[in-house]
Amino acid sequence: MEDKIESFRLKLEAVTVWPTLYMFKFIVPAEDKDKVKDIFNSHEVKERPSRNGKYVSLTIHMLANSAEQIIDKYLETYKVKGIIAL
């Protein structure tokens, strides 16, 4: 996991001018969407339910000052059971 995180950090640093508006996209079980929303509590979260309502697609835009801020948010969201980061 550490290698993947470091690889992602290097890619972010190579292509990003800080600060940047970063877009997170997740698919999460509908009953757990509030857990993700709490992680991004000061940011607007756009929701789109799946056809059967079992899952929700979440899109969040966050002004990030560093790759570390983005990675920290991903690590927090990975604690939510069943989450898929796009």
Sequence and secondary structure as in RCSB ss.txt:
>XXXX:A:sequence
MEDKIESFRLKLEAVTVWPTLYMFKFIVPAEDKDKVKDIFNSHEVKERPSRNGKYVSLTIHMLANSAEQIIDKYL
ETYKVKGIIAL
>XXXX:A:secstr
 HHHHHHHHHHHHHH  SSEEEEEEEEEEGGGHHHHHHHTTTS EEEEE TTSSEEEEEEEEEESSHHHHHHHHH
HHTTSTT EE 
